[in-house]
Amino acid sequence: MELTSAFILHQRPYRETSSLVDALTRDHGRVSLVARGLRQTKKRSSPIQIFQPLWLSWYGHGDLVTLSQIEKDEPGYRLLGNASLCGLYMNELLVKLLPVHEAEPDIFDAYRQALSSLQQNNNEQITLRLFEKALLSHLGYGLALTVDVESGEGIEDDGIYIYHPDSGPHRVFGQRLQNTVSGRSLRHLEQETGFDELSLKEIKHMMRSVINYYLGGRPLHSRQLFAGLNQFNTKTN
């Protein structure tokens, strides 16, 4: 494969001097590569950096191919503080949810748009929720946000719902249960506008449940980084 647009999602040591690299490409989806001799290159001079638009070439067959050429495309996205952790979270989602060698240009574009939003210091929670929504949709797991899956009735703003990851929202009555979501919050997510602190909080819990369902119990290490940072900030404030 000759020079296709890509981002590095993750890399880890392989043998003495090489690395195993997970990349997101626009035309070939997620690709796993062996980068031979990479660890002999000084870190600052290596073009293999996360959030950096690249051109990649490789050769070989099967799920693991060999990196043959790498070039920088344009300046990388500069994510600082929490924005960097958000980027790592998106990378980990892509590594764990995307199949290999299946073209997903819409996911590539959604990822790039999310990086741009994080670099511009836009609301991080909104950026993540919209990226999660787009990712699930393009993987064939689109969210049902407009109709109660059991009654068939439209979602009402003042209604309280439990969201079942494999089907959608189901209205509940009486005492409000933990991890429920209002119809108002579902509307915000459907329309991708109007978010406020309450709706973002409810949507975050709902999306975590949905993401966990499709991860099949696999943990996300980036969430541990978020938790550690929040704990540190609590102690220092």
SVG drawing of the C-alpha trace seen along z (x, -y; Angstrom):
<svg xmlns="http://www.w3.org/2000/svg" viewBox="-47 -27 66 40">
<polyline fill="none" stroke="black" stroke-width="0.4" points="0.0,0.0 1.4,-3.3 1.0,-6.5 -2.4,-6.6 -3.7,-9.2 -3.4,-8.0 -3.1,-8.8 -1.2,-6.7 -3.5,-5.4 -1.0,-3.4 2.4,-1.9 4.2,0.6 7.7,2.2 8.3,5.2 11.5,7.3 14.7,5.3 14.4,2.3 11.0,2.4 7.4,1.4 3.9,2.6 1.8,-0.3 -2.0,-0.6 -3.0,-3.2 -6.3,-4.7 -6.3,-5.1 -8.9,-6.9 -9.0,-4.2 -8.2,-1.0 -9.6,-1.5 -7.5,-0.3 -4.2,1.2 -1.7,3.0 1.9,2.6 5.4,3.6 7.7,0.6 11.2,2.1 14.0,0.3 11.7,-2.4 13.0,-2.4 16.5,-3.2 15.1,-6.6 15.2,-9.5 11.7,-10.1 11.6,-13.7 12.7,-13.1 10.4,-10.1 7.4,-11.0 5.3,-8.4 3.5,-10.6 -0.2,-10.5 -2.5,-13.3 -0.1,-13.8 -1.6,-13.6 0.6,-11.2 1.1,-9.4 1.9,-5.7 3.0,-2.9 3.3,0.8 3.7,4.2 2.5,7.7 -0.7,9.7 -2.9,10.6 -3.8,8.7 -0.2,7.6 1.8,5.8 5.2,4.1 5.6,0.3 7.7,-0.7 7.4,-4.5 6.1,-7.3 5.8,-11.0 4.2,-13.9 1.2,-15.4 0.7,-18.7 1.3,-20.0 0.0,-17.8 -2.9,-18.7 -1.7,-20.2 -3.8,-18.8 -2.9,-19.9 -4.1,-18.8 -7.6,-17.2 -7.8,-17.6 -4.8,-15.2 -6.6,-12.6 -9.7,-13.0 -7.6,-12.2 -6.1,-9.1 -9.6,-8.0 -10.7,-8.3 -7.6,-6.4 -8.3,-3.6 -11.9,-3.3 -10.8,-3.0 -8.2,-0.4 -10.7,1.7 -13.9,1.3 -12.7,1.0 -12.0,4.2 -8.8,4.3 -8.7,3.5 -12.2,2.3 -12.4,-1.2 -14.2,-3.7 -13.7,-7.1 -16.6,-8.7 -15.0,-7.5 -11.6,-9.0 -13.3,-12.3 -15.2,-12.3 -11.9,-11.6 -10.1,-14.4 -13.0,-16.8 -12.9,-15.8 -9.1,-16.5 -9.7,-19.9 -12.4,-20.7 -10.2,-19.6 -7.3,-21.7 -9.6,-24.8 -10.6,-24.2 -14.2,-23.6 -16.3,-21.8 -14.6,-18.5 -17.7,-16.6 -19.7,-17.7 -16.8,-16.7 -16.5,-13.2 -20.2,-12.5 -20.6,-13.5 -17.6,-11.4 -18.9,-8.4 -22.3,-8.9 -20.7,-9.1 -18.4,-6.1 -21.3,-3.9 -23.4,-4.9 -20.7,-4.2 -20.0,-0.8 -23.7,0.1 -24.7,-0.5 -26.6,-3.7 -28.4,-5.0 -32.2,-5.0 -33.1,-8.5 -36.6,-9.4 -38.9,-6.5 -39.6,-4.5 -38.6,-1.0 -41.4,0.8 -44.4,-1.5 -43.4,-2.9 -44.3,-6.4 -42.2,-9.4 -39.7,-10.5 -41.1,-13.2 -38.8,-15.9 -40.3,-15.4 -40.1,-11.6 -37.6,-9.5 -36.0,-6.6 -33.6,-3.7 -31.4,-3.2 -30.8,0.4 -27.7,0.6 -29.0,3.4 -32.4,1.8 -32.9,-1.8 -34.8,-3.9 -37.6,-2.5 -39.7,-4.9 -40.0,-4.3 -42.5,-5.8 -42.5,-6.4 -39.3,-6.9 -36.4,-7.9 -33.8,-5.1 -30.0,-5.5 -28.5,-6.0 -31.7,-7.1 -31.8,-9.8 -34.5,-12.4 -36.2,-12.7 -34.8,-16.2 -31.3,-14.9 -32.0,-12.4 -33.3,-15.2 -30.1,-17.2 -28.1,-14.3 -30.3,-13.6 -30.2,-17.2 -26.6,-17.7 -27.4,-21.0 -28.8,-22.6 -26.5,-20.8 -26.2,-22.0 -24.6,-20.6 -27.5,-18.3 -28.0,-16.8 -24.2,-16.3 -24.1,-14.5 -27.0,-12.2 -25.7,-11.5 -22.2,-10.7 -23.6,-8.0 -25.8,-6.6 -22.9,-6.6 -20.6,-4.9 -23.2,-2.1 -23.5,-1.7 -19.8,-1.8 -19.2,0.8 -21.7,3.0 -19.9,3.0 -16.5,3.4 -17.7,6.7 -16.1,6.1 -12.7,4.9 -11.4,2.0 -10.4,-1.4 -7.1,-2.4 -7.7,-6.1 -10.6,-6.2 -8.2,-5.3 -6.1,-8.3 -9.1,-10.6 -10.0,-9.2 -6.4,-9.7 -6.3,-13.3 -9.6,-14.1 -8.5,-12.7 -5.3,-14.7 -7.2,-17.9 -9.5,-17.3 -6.5,-17.0 -4.8,-20.1 -7.8,-22.4"/>
</svg>
